[in-house]
Amino acid sequence: MASSTFADRFVIFLGTLVNLQTFGVAVGYLIMVFLSPLWRKYVKPLQLNMVMVVYNFFCSALSLYTVIRFVIIFITTMDLFDMTNHKDLAHPLFMYFITKWIELLDTVFMILRHKERQISFLHVYHHCSVLLLSDLAYRGYRWPPVGFILCMNSFVHIFLYLYYGQSALFPGQSPLWKKRLTQLQIFQFVIGLAHTSCGYLYHGFCLYGPFYALSMMLLFSNFYYNAFVRQRSNNSAKKTS
């Protein structure tokens, strides 16, 4: 019976996602990624350094604004397990939703610049899923716990796009805090997993919250391992050989 109930809820959840206005955009995004090798085959890479500088610093500022608006609401609404709609959350959730639209340009710029190695499964999964979930949150789940999770993500994105902006401003000089940034991203999902798991066990949250947080934590942990731990081990092996 329990598995049947979960299956029914899962079908309803999928139906809700399909009916979102952004579902067609998500499908189009996946098609764009799938067809991107054609661009690399027939068109030379574009040089967009100054565009990238402006774009990344703008995204960082937009995330900062979104965090500030969330925090203002949380000062008066501190119950992060309250599953009721709060009209005051409409604006920061809308701003978060808008940023997810804008941030799809990350992938567009990667394609235009022939940075295909950056278009990983993690990158596509994150951009596509967050677009849908931000739409879902804004239209039907203006809850403090949802706002808390998205506020954390906006906070991380302040530094993420500062990193990208600095990298674009000084090409060839990768900022030294990339490892710390990745650790911050993982820590975000650890907190999200703890929060949503507690909400699921004691406050009636759905199971998809902890499942999504777990999936993101595992994917970013795998990226961290390959980018820093494994690479360091390989470098150490080369020095001793």
N, C-alpha and C positions, 0 to 999 in steps of 0.2 A: 504493500500500500504506500509506504514511504517513497519507494523508488518511482512508483506511478505518479505520486504527487509532484515529485521533483521533475519528472519528465514533462508533466503538464505545464509546470511553471517555466521550464526551459523553453518549451514551444511558444508560450505566451511572450516570453522575453525576446525570443528571436523575431516573433511577429511584430513586436513593438519596434525593434531596431529597423526592420524592413520598411515600416511605415514612416520612419523619420524622414524629414526633408533632406537630410544630409546623406541618406543611404545611397542615393544615386551619385552623389559627389564621391563617396567612398569607393563605389564601383568604378567610376571614371578614373579616380586616382590609381587604383590597382591596374587598370588597363594602360594608363600612361606609363607606369613603372614597367609593365610587361613589354611595351613597345619601345621603351627607351633605347635598346640596342640599335634600332633603326636610325635614331638621331646620331649616335656615335659613329655609325657606319658611313653616313652620307654628309654630315655637317661637321665642320671643324669646331673645336671647343671655343666658347666665348670667354673673353677676359672681362670679368665683372667685379673687380676688386673694390672700387669705390661704391658700387651698388651694394655689395655685401657689407661694407663698413656701415653705411647708413641703415640698411635693413636690420642688421643684427643689433645695433645699438638702439634702434627704434623698438624692436621686440623686447629688449631688456627693460626699457623704460615702461613699455606697456604692461609687462609682467609686474614691475614695481608698483605701478598704479593699481593694478588688480589686487595685489597683496594688501595694500593700504586700505582699499575699500572693504575687503574681507575682514581685516583686523578691526576696523571701526564697528562692524556689525557684531563681531565676536565679543567685543568689550561689553556689550549689553546683552548678548545671547551666548552664554557660556556652556550650555548643555550640549555637548558634542554628540549626544546620542538621541537627541530630540527628533523624532521622525514626523514632524509636521512642517507644512510649508510656511516660510517666512517671506513676506513680500519684500522686506528690506534686502534680502539676498538676491533679488531679481537683477539688480544692476551689476554687482560683481560677477554673478554667474553669466550674465550676458557678455560682459567684457572678456571673461575667460573663454566663452564660446567663440567670440570674434577672434581672439588670439590664435585659436586652433585653426581657423580658416586661413589666417595670414601665414601661420607657420608651415602650411602645406608648401609654401614657396621654397622651404628648405630643399625639398626633393626636386622641385623644378630647377632650382639653381644648380643642384648637383648634376642633373641631366644635361643642362646647357653647358656646363663646364667640364663634362666628361669625368666626373668624380664617381664613377660607378661603384668603386670599392666601398664608398660610404653608404650606399643604398643596401643595407643589410636587412635581414628578416626583422631584426629588432627595430630598426628605423621605420620600416613600412608598417609593422604591427602596431608600434606605438602611435604613429601619426594617424593611422586609419582608425584605430580603436578609440583614441582620445577624442577625435572629432565626433564620433557617434555618441560617446558617453557624455561629452559636454553638451551636445544637443539634447540628449535625454534628461540631463540634470536641469538645464535651463527651462525646459518645457513642462517637466512634471515632478521634479524632485528638488525643490528649493529648500532643502533640509540643512540644518547646521552640520551634521556629520559629512554630508556630501561637500558642503562648502569648505570644511576643514581639509579634506583630502585634496581638493582642487587648489586651495590656498597654498598648501605645501608644494604642490607641483609648480605653481606660479613663482614661489619663492626660489625654488631650484633654477627655474628658467631665467631669473634675473642674472644669475652667475653664468648659466650656460651660454646665453647670448652675449654676455660680456666677454666670455672666452672666445666665442666665434668672432666677435667684433675686433678684439685685439689681434686674433690670428689674421684677419683680413687686413687690418691696418698695418701690421708688420709681417708681411709674407716671409716665410722661411724661418721665423723666430717663434716657434710654438711656445705659448705660455707655460711656465713651469708648474702650474697648479692643475694640470689636467687630471692627475691621479686623485687629488683631493676632490675635484669636481665629481668624478665618478663615484668616489666614496660617499659624497653627499647624496647623489642620486640613489644609491643603494640604501642608505640610511632612511631616505624618504619612504621607500617601499617597505622597509622593516617596520617603521612606525605605522604606515598604512595597513600592513598586514595585522599588526597587533590591535589596532583600533577597530578594524572591520571584523576581526575574529571575535573580539570581546563583544562587539555589537551583535554579531550573529548568535553567540552563545547565550547572551543575557538580555538583549534588547530587541530581538526580532528582525535584525538585518537579514537581507537575502544572502545566499551563499556566493553570489557572483562577485561581491566586494572582495572578500579574502582570496578568492580564486584569482581574480585579476591582479591583486597586489602580489600574490605569490608568483604568478607568471612573470611579472615585470621584475621582481627581485631576482628570480633565477636567471632571466635573460641578461640583466645588467651584471650579475655576478659572473656569468660566463664571459661576458665582454671584459670585465675587470681581470679575470684570470688570464685570458689570452693576451690582453694588452700589456699587463704589468708583471704578473707572477711568472707566466710561462716564458715571456720574452726575457725577463731577468735571468731565468734558469738557463735559457739557451745562450745568452751572452756570457754567463759564467762558465758554461761548458766550453765555449769557444776559446776563452782565455786560458783555460787549463789544458786544452788539447795541443 
